[in-house]
Amino acid sequence: MGLEVRLRAPTNATGYSYDFMFYSFEYPEWVCTTFNDQYIALVTPAPTGSINGNISFDAQNNPVSVNIAFFDICPGCAGGVAEMEGTGFNDWNDAGATGWLQTQAPVEGGSEFNIRFAIWDTGDTAFDSTVILDNFKWIADGGSVAVGTLPVPR
């Protein structure tokens, strides 16, 4: 599943950011296997610091999946399960999530670019994952912006 948007940056923009949370039923059974759904955000033209155009990944350059360093909302995980309440991902006690993350990337003011938000099953079609996108905003503080994804402070 994917959503592609074409944007024109404001002339004073130096970057943009958005928040997201990734949920998956592939935890814990399929951690470190070939059955890992993935989420990426592909930007065209690819900004400096992206991985083949992908701007959402952890410090080890892992795309978003149950194997990402930020996957810490689950039974027995440091983040607990409270952030999954009411989502359907905590109904069977066999799912997990990342918690809210924020990705940012640089942009040249006035330029046009595409972002393709994509999520897919890898290796199976039996266990689902989802991603929630929120809080897209332009960065126009005059400073330089580097591609990166970090947890949103709780």
ABEGO torsion letter per residue (X at the ends): XBBBBBBBBBAABABBBBBBBBBBAAOAAABGBABBBBBBBBBOBBBBGBBGGBABBBAAGBBBBAABAABABBBGBAAEAAAABGAGAAAAGABBBAEBBBBBBBBBBGBBBBBBBBBBBBGBAABBBBBBBBGBBBBAAGBBBBBBBBBBBX
